[in-house]
Amino acid sequence: MLLLFETGKIPIEAEGLMELGMLDEAKLMEYSGIQYAMLKWGSYMKQFIFMSIFLNIFTFPWGVAMGYSAVSIGIGIVSLLVKMLFLIGVLVAVEETYAKLRLFKILDYLAISFSLALLSIISFFLFGGIAL
């Protein structure tokens, strides 16, 4: 759910075409041409990077290329694409199920993610973190 929110795919109003309801798409209404294409490409790259981090670190860490050989990189790319297709299918199902959420429901997910991030930062500094 947080992956959908961070990439701006969840409208938070009943009217999905209002500027306040389209979190990531509202800034695109002011541009056209090359600027619009670059902002749209940046939005897609943000979604790709978040999905790659989510897949390769948190959920399915296998299939990552461990060497610089062509076979290893090819296996890594194929496994990433397979994992991405699976995640896109899950995200489409979740996005269609929760088509319209109220603002208070989204804030619950954000509060949970913020508290987990704060807890991880506190535990990082309390328990030593990275030894330099």
Sequence and secondary structure as in RCSB ss.txt:
>XXXX:A:sequence
MLLLFETGKIPIEAEGLMELGMLDEAKLMEYSGIQYAMLKWGSYMKQFIFMSIFLNIFTFPWGVAMGYSAVSIGI
GIVSLLVKMLFLIGVLVAVEETYAKLRLFKILDYLAISFSLALLSIISFFLFGGIAL
>XXXX:A:secstr
 HHHHHTT    SSSTTSTTT TTTGGGGG  THHHHHHHHHHHHHHHHHHHHIIIIII  TT   SSSHHHHHH
HHHHHHHHHHHHHHHHHHHHHHTSS  HHHHHHHHHHHHHHHHHHHHHHHHS  S  
